[in-house]
Amino acid sequence: MIGVDTRLPTEGSFHISQGEFAVGRSQATISTILGSCVATCLHDPIAGIGGMNHFLLPEGTGTGVAAASFGANAMELLINAMIKAGASRNRMQAKVFGGARMVAGLSDIGARNAHFVIDFLQREGLDCVGQSLGGNEARRVQFWPGDGRARQKLVGRTDLNEKPVPKPAAGNGVELF
């Protein structure tokens, strides 16, 4: 779903994935699951409008879903959708989540995502009123766009120590080709 959804259900949960966002006034929750990705929850407390995005990488190029998977594009899409729905940019408050280091030995994309979102909010003059960034656990985030409440649940620790793949027992007939 790329675009504004001001028709969020009044109850229940609406899930977004990488490169998606949702905006609305309802008390239905917008939810997502994050590892190294980052979700930004924006809320205008006067208009009672909120929205959440979910981006994969801090920068990049592309079109459609690919474009919305990059931080700057995802942030601009969310901000513009909220303004279109009636929010005021100067009243927007942000809560940001994610940016975990999920796999040891690889580049820390989570840290890059976390740095990007904090820098973006500061540069754009948007107030960050809450954050849970970094660590090594995935998160499930729920956001109530009507009143700006957010909640996270840590999904579980990722073992950052690589473990060797067990070798098959001798004589059990495993054939590799």
N, C-alpha and C positions, 0 to 999 in steps of 0.2 A: 504494500500500500504506500505509494508515494503520493503525497498530497494531504490536504486538510480533510479531516473527518470530524466535522462539528456535529455529526449525528451519532456520537458514541452512545451505546446503550445507557439507560439510566441506572442500571444495576449490573452486577457481574464484573467480569474482567475482560479486557481487550488486550491481546498480546501483540507486541511488535518485535521484529527481528532486525538483523543488520541492514542498515540502509533505509529503515522505515521510521516514520514518526506519526504521532497522532496528537490532535488538539481538540479540546472541548471544554464544556462547562459542567458536565455531569459529575455525579458521585460514583460512576462506574470507575473501576481502576484500570489504569494502563499499566501493563507489566512487561518485563523483559528479563532475560537471563544474560549475565555478562561474565566474561573472563577477562581478557586483555582489552576488550572493547570498552567504550565509555557511553553512558547514557546521561543526558542532561535533562533535568526536569525544570521547566520554566513556569512561573506563575505570576499573574497580575492579580494582587489581592483585592483591588478595587473593582475590577471588571469581573472577577471570579472565573477567569479563563486560565487554563493551564495546558501544557503539552510536554511530551517526552520524545526524544530522538534516541537513536542507537547507532553509533558509528564505529567502524572497524579500524581505520587508520587515520593518522592526523592529516596527511596530505596525499594528493594524487589527482589523477585526471580520469575522465570517463563521462558517460552519459547515463541517464535513467537511474536505475538502482545503483550502478557503480559509482556515479557522482555523489549520491546521497550517502555512500559508505565512507566518505572522506570528511574529516572534521569540519573544515570551513564551510563546505557545501551543506552538510547536515545542520550546522548551527544557523546558517542563513535561511534555509528552508523552514526550520522551526520558528525562528523569530518572525519571518514574513507571514507565515501561516497564522501565528498568534495575532499579529497586527491586523491581518485581514478579518479575523474573527472578532476584533473589537478591543484587543489588549493595547496598552500603551507601553512602548519600549522603555520609557524612563521609570516605569513602576515594576518592571520585570525583576523577579528574584529567582536565582538559580540554586539548584541542589544537584550535585554531580556524583556519579557512582562508577565504579569499575576500575580499569587500569591495572589489573592484577598481573603478576608475573606467573604465567601458567606452566612454563616449561624451562627448566634450567638448561644452560648451555646455548640457548638461542638468544637472539637480540631481545631486549626488554621492550617490546612494542607497547606493553601496558604503561610503562613509565613515560614513554613518548606521548601516548594518548592523554595521560593525566596532565602532563606538562602543557600540552597543547590547549586543553579545555580551560585550565586555570589562566593561562596567558591570554586566550581569546576573550574570556569574560572580563579580565582587567582592561585589556586594550579597548574593548567595546563599552566599557563603563557599566557593565551589568553586575549587580550585587550578588555575590555567592554567599548564601546564608547557611549552607550545609554541604559537607562533602565526606565521602568515604572512598578514598582512592588508594590504590597500591595493594600490598599484601600478596598472598599467593592462593587465595580462595576465590572461587566463583561466587557470584551474588545473584539472587533473585530480587528484583526491585519492583515494588508496587507504588503507584503514584495516583493520587486522587486529584484530578485537574481542577475541580470546582473550588477546593479550599487549599490546595497546595501541600497537603500532607504527603509524606513519602515514608516508605518502610523498606528495609532490606533484610534479607535472610541470607546468611552465609551458607553456601551449598555444601562445601566440604573442602578440606585441605587437599591441595595438589602436592604429591610427593615430588619434591624438587631433586631428589637423588635418583639418577638413572639406575634402573635395576636390569640385570642381564635377563634375557629371555631364557627360560629353562630349556635344557636340552632334552629331547625325547629319550626315554629309557631304551637301552639296547634291546634289540629283538622285538620291538612292537610293530614292525612292518611299516614304518613311515617312509614313503618314497617321495623324494624331491625331484622335480624335473623342470 
